[in-house]
Amino acid sequence: MSSNAIRVAVIGAAGRMGAQACAAVEQAAGLELVARLDAGDDVGAGVRDSGAQVAVDFTVPAVTEANVHAVLDAGAHAVVGTTGWDDESRGRVVEHLARVNADRSDDSALGVLIAPNFGLSAVLAMTFAAKAARYFESAEVVELHHPNKVDAPSGTARHTAAAIAAARADAGLGPSPDATEVGWEARGADVDGVRVHAVRLRGLVAHEEILFGNEGEQLTIRQDSFDRASFMPGVLLAVREVGSRPGLTVGLENVLDLS
């Protein structure tokens, strides 16, 4: 292994995504897997003792924020694929980054990259949706996942809906038309004014439909991930890029050339 290889720790290594990430790192040029950490392990000590430069978190929403703080205290960058983040938890990470980077040079400043989805097709679907949102009166999101997923709506769907809502606001659009008076529970979650519906079905992996409507027309953007292997190119890209992006980055689209 080259001495210039990026040393990587994977947190949640025994899980489905974690195991896939370990295999991908081991097979990737210029990367070295130095630690497999899981439930019960001391994340900070594991990252520090292994000399990891980047830690990849594929755990569960209940522990992912604490893991990121432990990684930063251990002096490493973090790439996070676990969902469940909100403005408050992201804000605490921003504050932590400011503290740890205060005495670091620009070359050594730490970064955290949180990606709601590492699938390139999913990132492109989200990007296309944000561009289309200003042109349609109505917009809704449907996400479909396997029944073992612990959070709903998915982080991908929330990220998509938030981007749609921001684009609509920038265009001066009001709320999507909706005459519902009773049965709001059937209308899905409200994410910044965009309705998001979650399906949990055996046999699915990760899928998303973004629906736009005008009088007399409809645009559907659909993305399907049939195998977790599809997420690995995005994970490897994030591992290679996070070191050059001090502070907090949310969304893989920010490290892709989508101009």
N, C-alpha and C positions, 0 to 999 in steps of 0.2 A: 504494500500500500504506500502510495506517495506521501511524503511528509507534508505536502501541501493539501492533502485531502481534508475536506470539512468533516470534523468529528461530530457524529449525530447520536443523540439518545432518543429513544421512542418511549413515551409514557402511555400506558395502556397497551403494552406490547402483546398481551395475551388475547386481546379482543380481535374482532374480525378486521377492522380497519388497521389496528395496530400491527397485527401480524403481517398484513399485506404491506404496510409501510416498512417494516423491518426487512422483508424480502426485497422490496424495491431499492432500499438504500444499499443493501449488500450487493446488489447487482449493478448499481450505478457507478459510472466512472467519476472519480474525483470526490467520492463520499466514503466515509468509513463508519459503520455501526459500532459504537463503543459501549452502549448500555441499553438493556431491555428492562424497563421498569413497569411495575404493575401494582395493583392494590396491595397495601401493606408495606410497600417500599418507601423509604425516605427520599422524596423526589430531589430535594436540595442536595443531600449528600450524594445521591446517585449521579446527579449531573456533575457536581463538583469533583468527586473522586474519579470519575471516568474521563475527565478533561473534555467533556462535550462542549462544542461551540454553539450548537443548535439543538434544542429539544423540541420534538414533535409531540403534541398532545392529542391523543385520540381516546379520551376517557368518557366521562359523563358530566352533564351540566352541574351536578352537585359539588364536584371537586375541581373543575377545570380552572376556575379563577385562582384558587389557592395554589394549584400547580404552577401557574404562570408566575405568581409572585415568588414562589420558591426558586423557579428557574432564573428569574432576574437577580435574586439575592445570590445565586450561585455564579453569576457573571456570564450567563449564556443568553443567546437570542431564543425566542420562542415562535414556533409555527403551530397554530391551533386550528384543529378541524372539528372540535367539539362545539355544539351549538348551545343555546341557552343564555347568551350574553344580552345585556340591555345597556341603556345609557349609563346607569350608575356603575355597573361592574366595569364597563369599558373606561369610564372616568377614573376609577381607582387605579387601573393599569396605567393610564396616561400620567397620573400623579406619581406613581412609583417609577415610571421611566424617567420622569423629570428629575427625581431625586438621585437615581443611580447614574444618570448621565451627566449630572452637574459637574462632576470632577473628571469626566472622561473627554478625550479629544474626539473630534468628529470621526476619526478613523476607527475608534474603539467604542463608540456609542452603541448601546444595545437597542434592538428592535423587536417588536412583536407583530406578527402578521396573523390576523384572525380571518379565516376564509369560511364563510357559510357553506361553500361548496368548492371542491377542487376539480370537478369535472369541467373540461374545457367547453363541452357543449352547453353545460348549465350556465357557465359564466357568459358565454356568447348569448344565450337566451335572455339572461337578465339584462345584458347591455342593449340588445335589440328592443326589449320591452321598454326600457327607459327612453329610448329614442322615439318609439312609436306612441308613447302615452299621450303626448300633447295633441295628437290628431284625432282622438276618439272620445266620444261622450261618456262611454261606459268602459269600466275595466274591472276584471275579477281574476283571481288566481286560484288554481286547484293544484294541490300537491298530493302525490300518492307515494306511500312508502310501505315497507314491510312492517308487520305488527309488533316487532320487537323494539321499535323506535320509542324512546321514552318521552319525547317532547312533541308538542303539536301547537300551532303549525310549525313546520320545519324552519330552521334558520335560513335556508335558501329562500323559502316562500316569503318570510318576513323581510329579507333583504330585497327581494324583487318588489314586493308591495311598497316598501319605503321609497325605493327609487322611482317607481311609477308615481307615487303621491308627490314626490318632490318635483318631478317633471311637470305634472299637472298644475301644481301651485305656481311654478315658474311661468307657465303658459296662461295663467289667470283663469283656469277652469274651476268650476264649482264641483260639488259632490256629484257622483254618478247618480242618475235618476233612480229612485227606488220608492215605491208607494207602500211598502210594507208597514202595517200597523200592528200586527200581532204575529207571534212566531219568529221573533228575531233570532232565537237560538238556532233556527234552520238556515240562517243566512251566513253562517261562518264567523270567523274572528274578524274584528275590525282592526286593521293595521294602517294607521294614519289615514283612515277614511276609505281604504281599499279592502274589499271583502276577500278573505282567504279561507278556502275549504280544505280540510285534511281528510284523506282516505287512508285507511290502514288495512292492508289485504295481503294474505299469504301468497307468496310467489313474486311479489314486487320487490324491487331494490330501491330505486330513487327516481322519481318522475315528476315533471311539472308541466302544467298547461297554463298559459297566460292568455286570457280572452279579452279582446277589445271589440266594441260595437258602436256603430253609428246607424242612423236610419238607413236601412236597406243594405248594410254590409257588415261583415265580421272578419276580424283577423285573429287567427289562432297561432300562437308560438308554442311548440311542444318540444320538450327535451326528455330523453329516456336514458337512464344509466342501467344497463342490464347486468353489469359485473363490477365489483369494486376495483378491479384492475384499471378501470377507466379513470379513477381518481388519482392514480399514482404519478402520471406526468405532471400534474398540477402540484402535487406534494413535493416532488423533486425540484420543480422550478422555485417554489416558495423557499425551500431549504437553501437553495443557492443564492436567492435574492435578498433574504431577510437581513443579512449582514450589511448590506449596502443601503438599508432603509431605516435609519434611526427613528425611534418613536413608534407610535401605533399606526399600523396600516390595516384597514378593514376591507376585505374583498380581493380576490385574486385578480380581478380586472385591473387593479392598480399596478400590477407587475407585468401585464401583457400589453403589447403594442396594438391597441384597438382604435388608434386615431383614424 
